[in-house]
Amino acid sequence: MSHEEFEDEYERKELGKSKKRTPKRIKLAIVIALAVVITAGIGAGIYVRSNQKAKAATEQAKKADPEKTAKRYEDLKVEVTIDADDPLYRQIDFEAAKAMNPDVYAWIWIPGTNIDYPILQSGTEDDAYYLNHTIERLEGLPGSIYTEKYNRTDFSDQVTVVYGHNMKDGSMFADLHKYEDKQFFESNPYVYIYLPGGQTWKYRIFAAVTFDDRYILGNYSFSLIEDFQSYLDELRGSINGNVDMNIEVTQDTGILTLSTCIGDSPNQRWLVNATWEE
């Protein structure tokens, strides 16, 4: 066989191989494309349902009777005691709280505000259950302060998102809007999270900003440093709100995002963000 014949034969064999391989590559590309479309569709479906529920509940919150909703919740509020001046020693009667509802797993307190509530996480498949259910599991406002099952209940995630209504009577997460004032932002920097067993997490607020209505936990993979940094950069880069750039925030210190609505702006959220402080 001449050199030219050998090259011709080699090209024919290689062409044959490539023809045989091409369908596999095409099939693989189709499978990947379908997986992406399906995943995106599921994510979009979850976001749409969650967003629709949030907007509907927001409209209800605007029409709620302030006296009725405040009384309804205050009647069930668990008393707390303070053993010392330091808020880290504040004691929560979790037994009494769990007797009301076993879904209570933590307590949030922000000095200088009315925010002093149990945090719940639904044991049902409906992550947004407490968006429109009170601590006694009655449907309606003011709902509850809650997290979703995407987040662990020990607050060990890189980002934990806690939700609450912006009630017009000043209850639930309405007082988060006090952080729109720069002086208040600077004078009231701490958030305390209490867990059963006496453990307390102390957080320092570094950003109180307007954000879009993206589903935060579904739009980032916070275990990836690039996604965590992207979220942090977006919070710090907001032009609507207050930010303290001097506070160090890392994946180790994490971010506690407190999320509520903004009056008549259904496509925006007000986020108060804090990071763990030793």
WOBELDA-V95875 format. One record per residue. SS is DSSP state (A for helix, B for strand, O for the rest). OMEGA is omega as a letter, one per 20 degrees, with the letter a starting at -180 (* if undefined). D_CENTER is the distance of its C-alpha to the mean C-alpha in Angstrom with 1 decimal. Layout:
BEGIN
ss=SS omega=OMEGA d_center=D_CENTER
ss=SS omega=OMEGA d_center=D_CENTER
END
This chain:
BEGIN
ss=O omega=a d_center=71.1
ss=O omega=r d_center=71.1
ss=A omega=r d_center=68.2
ss=A omega=r d_center=67.5
ss=A omega=r d_center=67.5
ss=A omega=r d_center=65.2
ss=A omega=r d_center=62.7
ss=A omega=a d_center=62.9
ss=A omega=r d_center=62.4
ss=A omega=r d_center=59.5
ss=A omega=r d_center=57.8
ss=A omega=r d_center=58.4
ss=A omega=a d_center=56.8
ss=A omega=r d_center=53.8
ss=A omega=r d_center=53.4
ss=A omega=r d_center=53.6
ss=A omega=a d_center=50.9
ss=A omega=r d_center=48.6
ss=A omega=r d_center=49.3
ss=A omega=a d_center=48.5
ss=A omega=a d_center=45.2
ss=A omega=a d_center=44.0
ss=A omega=r d_center=43.2
ss=A omega=r d_center=41.0
ss=A omega=r d_center=39.0
ss=A omega=r d_center=38.7
ss=A omega=r d_center=37.6
ss=A omega=r d_center=35.0
ss=A omega=r d_center=33.7
ss=A omega=r d_center=33.6
ss=A omega=a d_center=31.7
ss=A omega=a d_center=29.1
ss=A omega=r d_center=28.8
ss=A omega=r d_center=28.5
ss=A omega=r d_center=25.8
ss=A omega=a d_center=23.8
ss=A omega=a d_center=24.5
ss=A omega=r d_center=23.6
ss=A omega=r d_center=20.3
ss=A omega=r d_center=19.4
ss=A omega=r d_center=20.7
ss=A omega=r d_center=18.6
ss=A omega=r d_center=15.4
ss=A omega=r d_center=16.6
ss=A omega=r d_center=17.6
ss=A omega=a d_center=14.2
ss=A omega=a d_center=12.7
ss=A omega=a d_center=15.8
ss=A omega=r d_center=15.8
ss=A omega=a d_center=12.2
ss=A omega=r d_center=13.1
ss=A omega=r d_center=16.5
ss=A omega=a d_center=15.4
ss=A omega=a d_center=13.2
ss=A omega=r d_center=16.2
ss=A omega=r d_center=18.6
ss=A omega=r d_center=17.1
ss=A omega=r d_center=16.9
ss=A omega=r d_center=20.6
ss=A omega=a d_center=21.4
ss=A omega=r d_center=19.9
ss=A omega=a d_center=22.3
ss=A omega=a d_center=25.2
ss=O omega=r d_center=24.6
ss=O omega=a d_center=27.3
ss=A omega=a d_center=26.1
ss=A omega=a d_center=28.7
ss=A omega=a d_center=28.0
ss=A omega=a d_center=24.3
ss=A omega=a d_center=24.7
ss=A omega=a d_center=27.6
ss=A omega=a d_center=25.9
ss=A omega=a d_center=23.2
ss=A omega=r d_center=25.4
ss=O omega=a d_center=27.9
ss=O omega=a d_center=25.5
ss=O omega=a d_center=23.9
ss=O omega=r d_center=24.6
ss=O omega=r d_center=26.8
ss=B omega=r d_center=26.0
ss=B omega=r d_center=28.6
ss=B omega=a d_center=28.8
ss=O omega=a d_center=31.2
ss=O omega=r d_center=31.4
ss=O omega=a d_center=30.5
ss=O omega=r d_center=27.8
ss=A omega=r d_center=24.4
ss=A omega=a d_center=23.9
ss=A omega=r d_center=26.6
ss=B omega=a d_center=25.2
ss=B omega=r d_center=25.6
ss=B omega=r d_center=23.6
ss=O omega=a d_center=25.6
ss=A omega=r d_center=23.2
ss=A omega=r d_center=26.2
ss=A omega=a d_center=26.6
ss=A omega=a d_center=22.9
ss=A omega=r d_center=22.9
ss=A omega=r d_center=26.2
ss=A omega=a d_center=24.5
ss=O omega=a d_center=21.8
ss=O omega=r d_center=21.3
ss=O omega=r d_center=17.6
ss=B omega=a d_center=17.2
ss=B omega=a d_center=16.1
ss=B omega=r d_center=15.3
ss=B omega=r d_center=16.0
ss=B omega=r d_center=14.7
ss=B omega=r d_center=17.3
ss=O omega=r d_center=17.6
ss=O omega=a d_center=21.3
ss=O omega=r d_center=22.7
ss=O omega=r d_center=20.5
ss=O omega=a d_center=20.6
ss=O omega=a d_center=17.2
ss=B omega=a d_center=18.5
ss=B omega=r d_center=17.0
ss=B omega=r d_center=16.3
ss=B omega=a d_center=12.9
ss=B omega=r d_center=13.3
ss=B omega=a d_center=12.2
ss=O omega=r d_center=14.5
ss=O omega=r d_center=17.3
ss=O omega=r d_center=18.0
ss=O omega=a d_center=17.1
ss=O omega=a d_center=15.4
ss=O omega=a d_center=11.6
ss=O omega=a d_center=11.7
ss=A omega=a d_center=14.8
ss=A omega=r d_center=13.9
ss=A omega=a d_center=12.9
ss=O omega=r d_center=16.7
ss=B omega=r d_center=18.1
ss=O omega=a d_center=19.2
ss=O omega=r d_center=19.5
ss=O omega=r d_center=22.9
ss=O omega=r d_center=21.6
ss=O omega=a d_center=23.3
ss=B omega=r d_center=22.1
ss=O omega=a d_center=21.4
ss=O omega=j d_center=20.1
ss=O omega=a d_center=18.7
ss=O omega=a d_center=16.4
ss=O omega=r d_center=14.5
ss=B omega=a d_center=11.7
ss=B omega=r d_center=9.5
ss=B omega=r d_center=7.0
ss=O omega=a d_center=7.7
ss=O omega=r d_center=10.3
ss=O omega=a d_center=8.7
ss=O omega=r d_center=8.0
ss=O omega=a d_center=11.4
ss=O omega=r d_center=12.6
ss=O omega=r d_center=14.3
ss=O omega=a d_center=11.5
ss=O omega=r d_center=13.2
ss=O omega=r d_center=10.6
ss=O omega=r d_center=10.8
ss=B omega=r d_center=7.1
ss=B omega=r d_center=5.3
ss=B omega=r d_center=2.3
ss=B omega=a d_center=5.3
ss=B omega=r d_center=6.9
ss=O omega=a d_center=10.6
ss=O omega=r d_center=13.5
ss=B omega=a d_center=15.6
ss=O omega=a d_center=18.8
ss=O omega=r d_center=22.1
ss=O omega=r d_center=23.6
ss=O omega=a d_center=21.4
ss=O omega=a d_center=19.5
ss=B omega=a d_center=16.0
ss=O omega=a d_center=13.8
ss=A omega=a d_center=16.7
ss=A omega=r d_center=17.8
ss=A omega=a d_center=14.9
ss=A omega=r d_center=17.2
ss=A omega=a d_center=19.8
ss=A omega=r d_center=18.2
ss=A omega=r d_center=19.6
ss=O omega=a d_center=22.9
ss=A omega=a d_center=23.6
ss=A omega=r d_center=25.8
ss=A omega=r d_center=23.3
ss=A omega=a d_center=20.7
ss=A omega=a d_center=23.3
ss=A omega=a d_center=24.6
ss=O omega=a d_center=21.5
ss=O omega=a d_center=19.5
ss=B omega=r d_center=18.3
ss=B omega=r d_center=15.6
ss=B omega=r d_center=16.7
ss=B omega=a d_center=15.1
ss=B omega=r d_center=17.9
ss=B omega=r d_center=18.3
ss=O omega=a d_center=21.3
ss=O omega=r d_center=24.2
ss=O omega=r d_center=24.0
ss=O omega=r d_center=21.4
ss=B omega=r d_center=19.7
ss=B omega=r d_center=17.0
ss=B omega=a d_center=17.8
ss=B omega=r d_center=15.5
ss=B omega=a d_center=17.0
ss=B omega=r d_center=15.4
ss=B omega=a d_center=16.1
ss=B omega=r d_center=14.7
ss=B omega=a d_center=14.3
ss=B omega=r d_center=14.3
ss=B omega=a d_center=14.4
ss=B omega=r d_center=12.3
ss=B omega=a d_center=12.9
ss=O omega=r d_center=11.3
ss=O omega=r d_center=10.4
ss=O omega=a d_center=8.0
ss=A omega=a d_center=6.0
ss=A omega=r d_center=5.9
ss=A omega=a d_center=9.4
ss=A omega=r d_center=10.8
ss=O omega=r d_center=10.9
ss=O omega=a d_center=12.4
ss=O omega=r d_center=11.4
ss=O omega=r d_center=14.4
ss=O omega=a d_center=16.5
ss=A omega=a d_center=17.4
ss=A omega=r d_center=18.0
ss=A omega=r d_center=14.5
ss=A omega=a d_center=13.0
ss=A omega=r d_center=15.8
ss=A omega=r d_center=15.3
ss=A omega=r d_center=11.8
ss=A omega=a d_center=13.4
ss=A omega=r d_center=16.5
ss=A omega=r d_center=14.9
ss=A omega=a d_center=13.4
ss=A omega=a d_center=16.8
ss=O omega=a d_center=18.7
ss=O omega=r d_center=17.7
ss=O omega=a d_center=20.9
ss=O omega=a d_center=19.4
ss=B omega=a d_center=18.4
ss=B omega=a d_center=19.2
ss=B omega=r d_center=18.7
ss=O omega=a d_center=20.5
ss=O omega=a d_center=21.5
ss=O omega=a d_center=23.3
ss=O omega=a d_center=20.5
ss=O omega=r d_center=20.2
ss=O omega=r d_center=16.8
ss=O omega=r d_center=17.0
ss=O omega=r d_center=15.4
ss=O omega=r d_center=17.2
ss=O omega=r d_center=15.9
ss=O omega=r d_center=12.3
ss=B omega=r d_center=9.6
ss=B omega=a d_center=8.0
ss=B omega=r d_center=5.9
ss=B omega=a d_center=7.1
ss=B omega=r d_center=6.9
ss=B omega=a d_center=10.2
ss=B omega=a d_center=12.9
ss=B omega=r d_center=16.0
ss=O omega=a d_center=19.3
ss=O omega=a d_center=21.0
ss=B omega=a d_center=18.7
ss=B omega=a d_center=17.0
ss=B omega=r d_center=16.0
ss=B omega=r d_center=14.1
ss=B omega=r d_center=11.3
ss=B omega=a d_center=11.8
ss=B omega=r d_center=9.5
ss=B omega=a d_center=10.9
ss=B omega=a d_center=10.3
ss=B omega=r d_center=12.3
ss=B omega=a d_center=13.7
ss=B omega=r d_center=15.6
ss=O omega=a d_center=19.2
ss=O omega=* d_center=22.0
END
